[in-house]
């Protein structure tokens, strides 16, 4: 029996048509991915502050690097703003995920925390109200964060932590450490949570360095080791400016081989002024 073989021209036409369909589909997928990346980047740019507040005797600086996977964007954020009583509010946090949803959720947290801080002076209450607000929007995401309130009249720093990485502190004399302050559960998990507040009067000059876990944790690099690395970095620069410290600390993220996005927030402060 003789089998009829397709002509060469017919086979070539079919292959060309198939290739055209595949190329068109690939182009659409690339365009869709690019659109999602651009949307995520626009969300991130719009949600991170262009500047941070500062006062005589208080320098502030922050840095952010994107994730190395997903959309190269994520939910890490930092913030700083003036409060109605003249105090300054600062926040840093990390939302689960590296996509548009994470970036949008980060924006909700930032806006919600600013609103809560405008009516509540206690950082624990600010974090608690933000937590309840996020639960009310019924998202399946959660976030960690630290919120600080700096009072320029008393030179006190009050802070509350929701499952977030501990801060690193530095004194101008070269002493340093990791502030293992008591904290509560991450935001968006359980309602009506209590968040303990740590109060410090900044009696000596120094710095407070806050990071997200993308700075101190990598695929084979545990958080404890990363925090110790940051402590060593800042201890070696007791007289560095806030910008210099932020630049140095963000480099730690490259050393851990991180795949998460990463943020750093630095408060560089003088000693509390004496009486009168």
Helices and strands as residue ranges (DSSP letters): H 8-47, E 58-65, E 77-82, E 88-95, H 100-117, H 123-136, E 143-151, E 156-162, E 167-171, E 176-179, E 197-201, E 206-211, H 213-216, H 223-235, H 242-255, E 262-269
